[in-house]
Amino acid sequence: MTKKTMYRVTFVNHERIYEVYAKRVGQGNLFGFVAIEEIVFGETSTVVVDPGQERVKNEFQGVKRTHIPMHSILRIDEVDKEGVAKITTQVKANNVSPFPGPSNPIYTKPPETFN
């Protein structure tokens, strides 16, 4: 019996912290982005509906693959089983700084030459 890999991805988008569960996470074809595929939403077998999970489900419903900028990713964890996907508001006064983005010399302006 093979064990299915599950990832918990936590990232920031528009001053909110998203926590989603996915079966596939990796470097996408777009430079500087992490590709998240096969997002999993927990089975809702109860009558009580979690509004946070419903917001995530509505936002990512029908999405095959989403690309998240590397500097927005807070952490990626490999977990044993899926949990509850949620959106929380980001605390303004925190001590977490975003990692500086990559500087690619291909996209920089060439230096001016003096003639």
VEXFINU-281460 format. One record per residue (C-alpha): residue number from 1; residue in three letters; y, z negated, x. Coordinates in nm, 2 decimals, always signed. Each point is the difference from the previous one (the first is absolute). Layout:
N
(site NUM 'ALA' (Y Z X));
...
END
This chain:
115
(site 1 'MET' (+0.00 +0.00 +0.00));
(site 2 'THR' (+0.33 +0.10 +0.15));
(site 3 'LYS' (+0.31 -0.21 -0.03));
(site 4 'LYS' (+0.31 +0.16 -0.14));
(site 5 'THR' (+0.31 -0.05 +0.20));
(site 6 'MET' (+0.31 -0.13 -0.19));
(site 7 'TYR' (+0.35 -0.03 +0.13));
(site 8 'ARG' (+0.29 -0.22 -0.12));
(site 9 'VAL' (+0.33 +0.17 +0.09));
(site 10 'THR' (+0.32 -0.19 -0.02));
(site 11 'PHE' (+0.33 +0.20 +0.03));
(site 12 'VAL' (+0.36 -0.02 -0.09));
(site 13 'ASN' (+0.17 +0.25 -0.23));
(site 14 'HIS' (+0.35 -0.03 -0.16));
(site 15 'GLU' (+0.02 -0.38 +0.08));
(site 16 'ARG' (-0.33 -0.07 -0.16));
(site 17 'ILE' (-0.33 -0.09 +0.17));
(site 18 'TYR' (-0.30 +0.20 -0.12));
(site 19 'GLU' (-0.36 -0.11 +0.05));
(site 20 'VAL' (-0.26 +0.26 -0.09));
(site 21 'TYR' (-0.37 +0.05 +0.07));
(site 22 'ALA' (-0.14 +0.33 +0.12));
(site 23 'LYS' (-0.33 +0.14 +0.12));
(site 24 'ARG' (+0.16 +0.23 +0.26));
(site 25 'VAL' (+0.30 -0.07 +0.23));
(site 26 'GLY' (+0.09 +0.19 +0.31));
(site 27 'GLN' (+0.25 +0.20 +0.19));
(site 28 'GLY' (+0.10 +0.29 -0.22));
(site 29 'ASN' (+0.10 +0.36 +0.09));
(site 30 'LEU' (+0.37 -0.10 -0.02));
(site 31 'PHE' (+0.14 -0.14 +0.32));
(site 32 'GLY' (+0.10 -0.37 -0.04));
(site 33 'PHE' (-0.18 -0.06 -0.33));
(site 34 'VAL' (-0.32 -0.19 -0.10));
(site 35 'ALA' (-0.21 +0.18 -0.26));
(site 36 'ILE' (-0.15 -0.22 -0.28));
(site 37 'GLU' (-0.28 +0.16 -0.21));
(site 38 'GLU' (-0.22 -0.11 -0.28));
(site 39 'ILE' (+0.22 -0.29 -0.12));
(site 40 'VAL' (-0.22 -0.25 -0.19));
(site 41 'PHE' (+0.12 -0.21 -0.30));
(site 42 'GLY' (-0.20 -0.30 -0.11));
(site 43 'GLU' (-0.21 +0.02 -0.31));
(site 44 'THR' (+0.19 -0.16 -0.29));
(site 45 'SER' (-0.28 -0.15 -0.22));
(site 46 'THR' (+0.22 -0.27 -0.15));
(site 47 'VAL' (+0.26 +0.02 -0.27));
(site 48 'VAL' (+0.27 -0.15 +0.22));
(site 49 'VAL' (+0.18 +0.28 +0.19));
(site 50 'ASP' (+0.18 -0.07 +0.33));
(site 51 'PRO' (+0.34 +0.18 -0.02));
(site 52 'GLY' (+0.02 +0.03 +0.38));
(site 53 'GLN' (-0.33 +0.18 +0.02));
(site 54 'GLU' (+0.09 +0.22 -0.29));
(site 55 'ARG' (+0.33 +0.11 +0.18));
(site 56 'VAL' (-0.20 +0.10 +0.31));
(site 57 'LYS' (-0.26 +0.18 -0.21));
(site 58 'ASN' (+0.27 +0.19 -0.19));
(site 59 'GLU' (+0.18 +0.09 +0.32));
(site 60 'PHE' (-0.31 +0.13 +0.18));
(site 61 'GLN' (-0.19 +0.14 -0.30));
(site 62 'GLY' (-0.11 +0.36 +0.08));
(site 63 'VAL' (+0.09 -0.02 +0.37));
(site 64 'LYS' (-0.27 +0.14 +0.23));
(site 65 'ARG' (+0.17 -0.10 +0.33));
(site 66 'THR' (+0.33 -0.17 +0.07));
(site 67 'HIS' (+0.18 +0.00 +0.34));
(site 68 'ILE' (+0.18 -0.32 +0.10));
(site 69 'PRO' (+0.24 +0.00 +0.30));
(site 70 'MET' (-0.14 -0.20 +0.29));
(site 71 'HIS' (+0.30 -0.22 +0.02));
(site 72 'SER' (-0.05 -0.11 -0.36));
(site 73 'ILE' (-0.36 -0.13 +0.06));
(site 74 'LEU' (-0.01 -0.38 +0.04));
(site 75 'ARG' (-0.38 -0.02 +0.05));
(site 76 'ILE' (-0.33 +0.17 -0.07));
(site 77 'ASP' (-0.31 -0.22 -0.05));
(site 78 'GLU' (-0.36 +0.09 -0.03));
(site 79 'VAL' (-0.14 -0.22 -0.28));
(site 80 'ASP' (-0.34 -0.06 -0.16));
(site 81 'LYS' (+0.10 +0.07 -0.36));
(site 82 'GLU' (+0.31 +0.12 -0.19));
(site 83 'GLY' (+0.25 -0.24 -0.13));
(site 84 'VAL' (+0.29 +0.02 -0.24));
(site 85 'ALA' (+0.26 +0.27 +0.08));
(site 86 'LYS' (+0.35 -0.13 -0.04));
(site 87 'ILE' (+0.37 +0.05 +0.06));
(site 88 'THR' (+0.22 -0.29 +0.10));
(site 89 'THR' (+0.37 -0.02 +0.08));
(site 90 'GLN' (+0.09 -0.02 +0.36));
(site 91 'VAL' (+0.18 -0.32 +0.12));
(site 92 'LYS' (+0.34 +0.10 +0.15));
(site 93 'ALA' (+0.01 -0.28 +0.25));
(site 94 'ASN' (-0.32 +0.05 +0.20));
(site 95 'ASN' (-0.08 +0.01 +0.36));
(site 96 'VAL' (-0.19 +0.32 +0.01));
(site 97 'SER' (+0.16 +0.29 +0.17));
(site 98 'PRO' (-0.12 +0.36 -0.04));
(site 99 'PHE' (-0.16 +0.15 +0.30));
(site 100 'PRO' (+0.23 +0.26 +0.16));
(site 101 'GLY' (-0.08 +0.35 -0.10));
(site 102 'PRO' (-0.14 +0.26 +0.24));
(site 103 'SER' (+0.24 +0.20 +0.20));
(site 104 'ASN' (-0.13 +0.35 +0.06));
(site 105 'PRO' (+0.17 +0.20 +0.27));
(site 106 'ILE' (-0.08 +0.32 -0.20));
(site 107 'TYR' (+0.25 -0.09 -0.26));
(site 108 'THR' (+0.29 -0.12 +0.22));
(site 109 'LYS' (+0.30 +0.22 +0.07));
(site 110 'PRO' (+0.00 +0.14 +0.35));
(site 111 'PRO' (+0.26 -0.15 +0.24));
(site 112 'GLU' (+0.34 +0.18 +0.02));
(site 113 'THR' (+0.05 +0.19 +0.32));
(site 114 'PHE' (+0.33 +0.03 +0.17));
(site 115 'ASN' (+0.09 +0.34 +0.14));
END
